[in-house]
Amino acid sequence: EERLSLADPEWSDVHVVTGALKLFFRELPEPLVPYGLFDPFIEAVKLPDPQEQVERVAELVQSLPPPNYATLRYLLAHLCRVMERVDVNRMTRQNIGIVFGPTLLRP
């Protein structure tokens, strides 16, 4: 079994780490948001009332299988920390959606 060390210089570039994370999620047999929830999520974000959108998306997130829910929660907490540094990394909410959305939610 090969071990890797995040202290190695090859991991010092944030793009390498981000690419590895995206690749991990992209290669899962089923996306983090299961295929069966794709259409309900899309319908929820199309609702005209923002409050209703939030409530419906929250319900859908709560319905995720426990491992998916825990992983998504951890990932989103990290991405929120990334967005707090938008002045340094230019990762706005929209940019994070563009980068991670298609990896986490696929039709």
DRENVEX-256375 format. One record per residue: residue in one letter; x, y, z of N, C-alpha, C in turn. Coordinates in Angstrom, 2 decimals. Layout:
r aa A | n_x X | n_y Y | n_z Z | ca_x X | ca_y Y | ca_z Z | c_x X | c_y Y | c_z Z
...
//
This chain:
r aa E | n_x 0.85 | n_y -1.17 | n_z 0.00 | ca_x 0.00 | ca_y 0.00 | ca_z 0.00 | c_x 0.90 | c_y 1.24 | c_z 0.00
r aa E | n_x 0.66 | n_y 2.10 | n_z -0.96 | ca_x 1.45 | ca_y 3.33 | ca_z -1.07 | c_x 0.87 | c_y 4.40 | c_z -0.16
r aa R | n_x 1.73 | n_y 5.07 | n_z 0.56 | ca_x 1.32 | ca_y 6.18 | ca_z 1.43 | c_x 1.79 | c_y 7.48 | c_z 0.81
r aa L | n_x 1.02 | n_y 8.52 | n_z 0.98 | ca_x 1.47 | ca_y 9.82 | ca_z 0.52 | c_x 1.53 | c_y 10.77 | c_z 1.68
r aa S | n_x 2.36 | n_y 11.77 | n_z 1.51 | ca_x 2.52 | ca_y 12.77 | ca_z 2.55 | c_x 2.11 | c_y 14.12 | c_z 2.00
r aa L | n_x 1.18 | n_y 14.77 | n_z 2.66 | ca_x 0.75 | ca_y 16.09 | ca_z 2.21 | c_x 1.84 | c_y 17.13 | c_z 2.43
r aa A | n_x 2.91 | n_y 16.76 | n_z 3.12 | ca_x 4.05 | ca_y 17.67 | ca_z 3.30 | c_x 4.95 | c_y 17.69 | c_z 2.06
r aa D | n_x 4.78 | n_y 16.72 | n_z 1.16 | ca_x 5.59 | ca_y 16.70 | ca_z -0.06 | c_x 5.32 | c_y 17.94 | c_z -0.89
r aa P | n_x 6.34 | n_y 18.47 | n_z -1.55 | ca_x 6.18 | ca_y 19.70 | ca_z -2.35 | c_x 5.11 | c_y 19.60 | c_z -3.44
r aa E | n_x 4.87 | n_y 18.40 | n_z -3.95 | ca_x 3.88 | ca_y 18.27 | ca_z -5.02 | c_x 2.47 | c_y 18.68 | c_z -4.57
r aa W | n_x 2.22 | n_y 18.67 | n_z -3.26 | ca_x 0.91 | ca_y 19.01 | ca_z -2.73 | c_x 0.81 | c_y 20.46 | c_z -2.28
r aa S | n_x 1.87 | n_y 21.23 | n_z -2.47 | ca_x 1.86 | ca_y 22.62 | ca_z -2.00 | c_x 1.03 | c_y 23.52 | c_z -2.92
r aa D | n_x 0.79 | n_y 23.10 | n_z -4.14 | ca_x -0.04 | ca_y 23.88 | ca_z -5.07 | c_x -1.51 | c_y 23.54 | c_z -4.82
r aa V | n_x -2.29 | n_y 24.55 | n_z -4.45 | ca_x -3.69 | ca_y 24.34 | ca_z -4.12 | c_x -4.46 | c_y 23.75 | c_z -5.30
r aa H | n_x -4.03 | n_y 24.04 | n_z -6.51 | ca_x -4.73 | ca_y 23.52 | ca_z -7.68 | c_x -4.59 | c_y 22.00 | c_z -7.79
r aa V | n_x -3.47 | n_y 21.47 | n_z -7.34 | ca_x -3.27 | ca_y 20.02 | ca_z -7.35 | c_x -4.23 | c_y 19.36 | c_z -6.37
r aa V | n_x -4.33 | n_y 19.94 | n_z -5.18 | ca_x -5.21 | ca_y 19.38 | ca_z -4.15 | c_x -6.67 | c_y 19.49 | c_z -4.59
r aa T | n_x -7.04 | n_y 20.65 | n_z -5.13 | ca_x -8.42 | ca_y 20.85 | ca_z -5.59 | c_x -8.74 | c_y 19.89 | c_z -6.74
r aa G | n_x -7.79 | n_y 19.72 | n_z -7.65 | ca_x -8.00 | ca_y 18.79 | ca_z -8.77 | c_x -8.19 | c_y 17.37 | c_z -8.27
r aa A | n_x -7.41 | n_y 16.98 | n_z -7.27 | ca_x -7.54 | ca_y 15.63 | ca_z -6.71 | c_x -8.91 | c_y 15.46 | c_z -6.04
r aa L | n_x -9.36 | n_y 16.48 | n_z -5.34 | ca_x -10.67 | ca_y 16.42 | ca_z -4.69 | c_x -11.79 | c_y 16.31 | c_z -5.72
r aa K | n_x -11.72 | n_y 17.13 | n_z -6.76 | ca_x -12.74 | ca_y 17.06 | ca_z -7.81 | c_x -12.71 | c_y 15.70 | c_z -8.51
r aa L | n_x -11.52 | n_y 15.18 | n_z -8.75 | ca_x -11.40 | ca_y 13.87 | ca_z -9.40 | c_x -12.03 | c_y 12.79 | c_z -8.53
r aa F | n_x -11.79 | n_y 12.85 | n_z -7.23 | ca_x -12.39 | ca_y 11.88 | ca_z -6.32 | c_x -13.91 | c_y 11.88 | c_z -6.46
r aa F | n_x -14.52 | n_y 13.07 | n_z -6.38 | ca_x -15.97 | ca_y 13.15 | ca_z -6.47 | c_x -16.47 | c_y 12.77 | c_z -7.86
r aa R | n_x -15.73 | n_y 13.11 | n_z -8.89 | ca_x -16.15 | ca_y 12.80 | ca_z -10.26 | c_x -16.13 | c_y 11.30 | c_z -10.53
r aa E | n_x -15.22 | n_y 10.58 | n_z -9.88 | ca_x -15.09 | ca_y 9.15 | ca_z -10.15 | c_x -15.94 | c_y 8.27 | c_z -9.24
r aa L | n_x -16.71 | n_y 8.87 | n_z -8.34 | ca_x -17.62 | ca_y 8.06 | ca_z -7.54 | c_x -18.63 | c_y 7.38 | c_z -8.47
r aa P | n_x -19.04 | n_y 6.16 | n_z -8.17 | ca_x -20.01 | ca_y 5.48 | ca_z -9.02 | c_x -21.33 | c_y 6.23 | c_z -9.12
r aa E | n_x -21.69 | n_y 6.92 | n_z -8.06 | ca_x -22.88 | ca_y 7.77 | ca_z -8.06 | c_x -22.45 | c_y 9.10 | c_z -7.44
r aa P | n_x -22.95 | n_y 10.22 | n_z -7.98 | ca_x -22.53 | ca_y 11.51 | ca_z -7.43 | c_x -22.90 | c_y 11.65 | c_z -5.95
r aa L | n_x -22.28 | n_y 12.62 | n_z -5.30 | ca_x -22.57 | ca_y 12.87 | ca_z -3.89 | c_x -24.06 | c_y 13.14 | c_z -3.69
r aa V | n_x -24.67 | n_y 13.88 | n_z -4.61 | ca_x -26.12 | ca_y 14.03 | ca_z -4.62 | c_x -26.63 | c_y 12.95 | c_z -5.57
r aa P | n_x -27.26 | n_y 11.91 | n_z -5.06 | ca_x -27.64 | ca_y 10.76 | ca_z -5.90 | c_x -28.48 | c_y 11.16 | c_z -7.12
r aa Y | n_x -28.35 | n_y 10.35 | n_z -8.17 | ca_x -29.06 | ca_y 10.62 | ca_z -9.43 | c_x -30.55 | c_y 10.86 | c_z -9.21
r aa G | n_x -31.15 | n_y 10.10 | n_z -8.31 | ca_x -32.58 | ca_y 10.22 | ca_z -8.08 | c_x -33.01 | c_y 11.57 | c_z -7.50
r aa L | n_x -32.07 | n_y 12.33 | n_z -6.97 | ca_x -32.40 | ca_y 13.63 | ca_z -6.41 | c_x -32.07 | c_y 14.79 | c_z -7.35
r aa F | n_x -31.51 | n_y 14.48 | n_z -8.52 | ca_x -31.13 | ca_y 15.55 | ca_z -9.45 | c_x -32.33 | c_y 16.41 | c_z -9.82
r aa D | n_x -33.37 | n_y 15.78 | n_z -10.36 | ca_x -34.55 | ca_y 16.55 | ca_z -10.80 | c_x -35.22 | c_y 17.30 | c_z -9.64
r aa P | n_x -35.41 | n_y 16.68 | n_z -8.47 | ca_x -35.99 | ca_y 17.45 | ca_z -7.37 | c_x -35.14 | c_y 18.67 | c_z -6.96
r aa F | n_x -33.81 | n_y 18.54 | n_z -7.01 | ca_x -32.96 | ca_y 19.69 | ca_z -6.69 | c_x -33.14 | c_y 20.79 | c_z -7.73
r aa I | n_x -33.17 | n_y 20.42 | n_z -8.99 | ca_x -33.34 | ca_y 21.41 | ca_z -10.06 | c_x -34.70 | c_y 22.10 | c_z -9.92
r aa E | n_x -35.73 | n_y 21.32 | n_z -9.65 | ca_x -37.06 | ca_y 21.90 | ca_z -9.45 | c_x -37.08 | c_y 22.86 | c_z -8.25
r aa A | n_x -36.36 | n_y 22.50 | n_z -7.20 | ca_x -36.33 | ca_y 23.33 | ca_z -5.99 | c_x -35.67 | c_y 24.68 | c_z -6.26
r aa V | n_x -34.58 | n_y 24.70 | n_z -7.00 | ca_x -33.90 | ca_y 25.98 | ca_z -7.24 | c_x -34.65 | c_y 26.83 | c_z -8.26
r aa K | n_x -35.59 | n_y 26.25 | n_z -8.96 | ca_x -36.40 | ca_y 27.02 | ca_z -9.92 | c_x -37.66 | c_y 27.61 | c_z -9.28
r aa L | n_x -37.92 | n_y 27.28 | n_z -8.03 | ca_x -39.11 | ca_y 27.82 | ca_z -7.37 | c_x -39.01 | c_y 29.35 | c_z -7.33
r aa P | n_x -40.13 | n_y 30.04 | n_z -7.54 | ca_x -40.09 | ca_y 31.51 | ca_z -7.61 | c_x -39.83 | c_y 32.20 | c_z -6.27
r aa D | n_x -40.23 | n_y 31.56 | n_z -5.17 | ca_x -40.07 | ca_y 32.17 | ca_z -3.85 | c_x -38.75 | c_y 31.72 | c_z -3.22
r aa P | n_x -37.82 | n_y 32.67 | n_z -2.95 | ca_x -36.52 | ca_y 32.30 | ca_z -2.38 | c_x -36.63 | c_y 31.54 | c_z -1.06
r aa Q | n_x -37.57 | n_y 31.90 | n_z -0.22 | ca_x -37.74 | ca_y 31.20 | ca_z 1.05 | c_x -38.16 | c_y 29.74 | c_z 0.81
r aa E | n_x -39.05 | n_y 29.55 | n_z -0.15 | ca_x -39.50 | ca_y 28.20 | ca_z -0.50 | c_x -38.34 | c_y 27.40 | c_z -1.10
r aa Q | n_x -37.49 | n_y 28.06 | n_z -1.90 | ca_x -36.31 | ca_y 27.40 | ca_z -2.45 | c_x -35.44 | c_y 26.84 | c_z -1.33
r aa V | n_x -35.13 | n_y 27.70 | n_z -0.36 | ca_x -34.26 | ca_y 27.31 | ca_z 0.76 | c_x -34.88 | c_y 26.14 | c_z 1.53
r aa E | n_x -36.16 | n_y 26.24 | n_z 1.82 | ca_x -36.83 | ca_y 25.18 | ca_z 2.58 | c_x -36.80 | c_y 23.85 | c_z 1.83
r aa R | n_x -37.07 | n_y 23.89 | n_z 0.53 | ca_x -37.11 | ca_y 22.65 | ca_z -0.26 | c_x -35.72 | c_y 22.05 | c_z -0.40
r aa V | n_x -34.71 | n_y 22.89 | n_z -0.66 | ca_x -33.34 | ca_y 22.37 | ca_z -0.77 | c_x -32.91 | c_y 21.77 | c_z 0.57
r aa A | n_x -33.25 | n_y 22.43 | n_z 1.66 | ca_x -32.91 | ca_y 21.89 | ca_z 2.99 | c_x -33.56 | c_y 20.52 | c_z 3.20
r aa E | n_x -34.81 | n_y 20.38 | n_z 2.79 | ca_x -35.48 | ca_y 19.07 | ca_z 2.90 | c_x -34.76 | c_y 18.01 | c_z 2.08
r aa L | n_x -34.36 | n_y 18.39 | n_z 0.88 | ca_x -33.67 | ca_y 17.43 | ca_z 0.01 | c_x -32.31 | c_y 17.04 | c_z 0.59
r aa V | n_x -31.60 | n_y 18.01 | n_z 1.12 | ca_x -30.30 | ca_y 17.71 | ca_z 1.74 | c_x -30.50 | c_y 16.77 | c_z 2.93
r aa Q | n_x -31.52 | n_y 17.01 | n_z 3.72 | ca_x -31.82 | ca_y 16.15 | ca_z 4.87 | c_x -32.16 | c_y 14.72 | c_z 4.43
r aa S | n_x -32.65 | n_y 14.58 | n_z 3.21 | ca_x -33.05 | ca_y 13.25 | ca_z 2.72 | c_x -31.88 | c_y 12.45 | c_z 2.16
r aa L | n_x -30.71 | n_y 13.05 | n_z 2.07 | ca_x -29.54 | ca_y 12.33 | ca_z 1.56 | c_x -29.21 | c_y 11.15 | c_z 2.47
r aa P | n_x -28.63 | n_y 10.11 | n_z 1.91 | ca_x -28.13 | ca_y 9.02 | ca_z 2.76 | c_x -27.11 | c_y 9.58 | c_z 3.76
r aa P | n_x -27.05 | n_y 9.04 | n_z 4.97 | ca_x -26.16 | ca_y 9.60 | ca_z 6.00 | c_x -24.71 | c_y 9.84 | c_z 5.55
r aa P | n_x -24.06 | n_y 8.90 | n_z 4.84 | ca_x -22.68 | ca_y 9.19 | ca_z 4.43 | c_x -22.59 | c_y 10.37 | c_z 3.45
r aa N | n_x -23.57 | n_y 10.46 | n_z 2.53 | ca_x -23.58 | ca_y 11.56 | ca_z 1.58 | c_x -23.81 | c_y 12.88 | c_z 2.31
r aa Y | n_x -24.75 | n_y 12.87 | n_z 3.25 | ca_x -25.05 | ca_y 14.07 | ca_z 4.02 | c_x -23.82 | c_y 14.55 | c_z 4.78
r aa A | n_x -23.16 | n_y 13.64 | n_z 5.47 | ca_x -21.98 | ca_y 14.01 | ca_z 6.27 | c_x -20.86 | c_y 14.55 | c_z 5.38
r aa T | n_x -20.66 | n_y 13.91 | n_z 4.24 | ca_x -19.61 | ca_y 14.36 | ca_z 3.32 | c_x -19.95 | c_y 15.73 | c_z 2.75
r aa L | n_x -21.19 | n_y 15.91 | n_z 2.33 | ca_x -21.61 | ca_y 17.20 | ca_z 1.78 | c_x -21.49 | c_y 18.30 | c_z 2.82
r aa R | n_x -21.89 | n_y 18.00 | n_z 4.03 | ca_x -21.80 | ca_y 18.99 | ca_z 5.11 | c_x -20.35 | c_y 19.42 | c_z 5.33
r aa Y | n_x -19.45 | n_y 18.46 | n_z 5.39 | ca_x -18.03 | ca_y 18.75 | ca_z 5.60 | c_x -17.47 | c_y 19.55 | c_z 4.43
r aa L | n_x -17.79 | n_y 19.12 | n_z 3.21 | ca_x -17.30 | ca_y 19.81 | ca_z 2.02 | c_x -17.81 | c_y 21.24 | c_z 1.96
r aa L | n_x -19.10 | n_y 21.44 | n_z 2.23 | ca_x -19.66 | ca_y 22.79 | ca_z 2.18 | c_x -19.08 | c_y 23.69 | c_z 3.27
r aa A | n_x -18.79 | n_y 23.14 | n_z 4.43 | ca_x -18.14 | ca_y 23.93 | ca_z 5.48 | c_x -16.76 | c_y 24.39 | c_z 4.99
r aa H | n_x -16.04 | n_y 23.50 | n_z 4.34 | ca_x -14.73 | ca_y 23.88 | ca_z 3.79 | c_x -14.89 | c_y 24.95 | c_z 2.70
r aa L | n_x -15.84 | n_y 24.76 | n_z 1.80 | ca_x -16.02 | ca_y 25.73 | ca_z 0.72 | c_x -16.47 | c_y 27.09 | c_z 1.25
r aa C | n_x -17.19 | n_y 27.11 | n_z 2.35 | ca_x -17.53 | ca_y 28.39 | ca_z 2.99 | c_x -16.27 | c_y 29.08 | c_z 3.48
r aa R | n_x -15.34 | n_y 28.31 | n_z 4.04 | ca_x -14.07 | ca_y 28.90 | ca_z 4.46 | c_x -13.29 | c_y 29.43 | c_z 3.26
r aa V | n_x -13.35 | n_y 28.72 | n_z 2.15 | ca_x -12.70 | ca_y 29.19 | ca_z 0.93 | c_x -13.30 | c_y 30.52 | c_z 0.49
r aa M | n_x -14.63 | n_y 30.62 | n_z 0.53 | ca_x -15.29 | ca_y 31.86 | ca_z 0.11 | c_x -14.98 | c_y 33.03 | c_z 1.03
r aa E | n_x -14.66 | n_y 32.77 | n_z 2.27 | ca_x -14.28 | ca_y 33.84 | ca_z 3.20 | c_x -12.99 | c_y 34.52 | c_z 2.76
r aa R | n_x -12.21 | n_y 33.84 | n_z 1.94 | ca_x -10.94 | ca_y 34.38 | ca_z 1.45 | c_x -11.05 | c_y 34.82 | c_z -0.01
r aa V | n_x -12.23 | n_y 35.23 | n_z -0.43 | ca_x -12.49 | ca_y 35.60 | ca_z -1.83 | c_x -11.54 | c_y 36.70 | c_z -2.30
r aa D | n_x -11.12 | n_y 37.58 | n_z -1.39 | ca_x -10.21 | ca_y 38.66 | ca_z -1.79 | c_x -8.85 | c_y 38.12 | c_z -2.20
r aa V | n_x -8.48 | n_y 36.94 | n_z -1.74 | ca_x -7.20 | ca_y 36.33 | ca_z -2.06 | c_x -7.32 | c_y 35.32 | c_z -3.20
r aa N | n_x -8.41 | n_y 34.53 | n_z -3.19 | ca_x -8.50 | ca_y 33.40 | ca_z -4.12 | c_x -9.52 | c_y 33.58 | c_z -5.25
r aa R | n_x -10.29 | n_y 34.66 | n_z -5.22 | ca_x -11.32 | ca_y 34.96 | ca_z -6.23 | c_x -12.37 | c_y 33.85 | c_z -6.37
r aa M | n_x -12.54 | n_y 33.06 | n_z -5.32 | ca_x -13.53 | ca_y 31.99 | ca_z -5.36 | c_x -14.84 | c_y 32.49 | c_z -4.75
r aa T | n_x -15.64 | n_y 33.10 | n_z -5.62 | ca_x -16.97 | ca_y 33.57 | ca_z -5.20 | c_x -17.92 | c_y 32.37 | c_z -5.15
r aa R | n_x -19.09 | n_y 32.61 | n_z -4.66 | ca_x -20.12 | ca_y 31.56 | ca_z -4.63 | c_x -20.36 | c_y 31.02 | c_z -6.04
r aa Q | n_x -20.43 | n_y 31.92 | n_z -7.02 | ca_x -20.67 | ca_y 31.51 | ca_z -8.40 | c_x -19.51 | c_y 30.66 | c_z -8.93
r aa N | n_x -18.27 | n_y 31.07 | n_z -8.64 | ca_x -17.12 | ca_y 30.31 | ca_z -9.12 | c_x -17.07 | c_y 28.92 | c_z -8.50
r aa I | n_x -17.37 | n_y 28.83 | n_z -7.23 | ca_x -17.39 | ca_y 27.51 | ca_z -6.57 | c_x -18.48 | c_y 26.64 | c_z -7.18
r aa G | n_x -19.63 | n_y 27.25 | n_z -7.46 | ca_x -20.71 | ca_y 26.50 | ca_z -8.12 | c_x -20.29 | c_y 25.97 | c_z -9.48
r aa I | n_x -19.58 | n_y 26.80 | n_z -10.24 | ca_x -19.11 | ca_y 26.39 | ca_z -11.57 | c_x -18.11 | c_y 25.25 | c_z -11.45
r aa V | n_x -17.22 | n_y 25.35 | n_z -10.47 | ca_x -16.16 | ca_y 24.35 | ca_z -10.31 | c_x -16.68 | c_y 23.04 | c_z -9.73
r aa F | n_x -17.50 | n_y 23.11 | n_z -8.69 | ca_x -17.91 | ca_y 21.89 | ca_z -7.99 | c_x -19.31 | c_y 21.40 | c_z -8.33
r aa G | n_x -20.19 | n_y 22.27 | n_z -8.78 | ca_x -21.56 | ca_y 21.87 | ca_z -9.06 | c_x -21.70 | c_y 20.66 | c_z -9.98
r aa P | n_x -21.07 | n_y 20.68 | n_z -11.16 | ca_x -21.22 | ca_y 19.54 | ca_z -12.07 | c_x -20.59 | c_y 18.25 | c_z -11.54
r aa T | n_x -19.69 | n_y 18.36 | n_z -10.58 | ca_x -19.06 | ca_y 17.19 | ca_z -10.01 | c_x -19.94 | c_y 16.55 | c_z -8.94
r aa L | n_x -20.66 | n_y 17.38 | n_z -8.20 | ca_x -21.45 | ca_y 16.88 | ca_z -7.07 | c_x -22.88 | c_y 16.53 | c_z -7.44
r aa L | n_x -23.38 | n_y 17.14 | n_z -8.50 | ca_x -24.78 | ca_y 16.98 | ca_z -8.91 | c_x -24.80 | c_y 16.73 | c_z -10.41
r aa R | n_x -25.06 | n_y 15.48 | n_z -10.80 | ca_x -25.07 | ca_y 15.13 | ca_z -12.23 | c_x -26.40 | c_y 14.50 | c_z -12.60
r aa P | n_x -26.88 | n_y 14.80 | n_z -13.83 | ca_x -28.17 | ca_y 14.20 | ca_z -14.26 | c_x -28.03 | c_y 12.71 | c_z -14.52
//
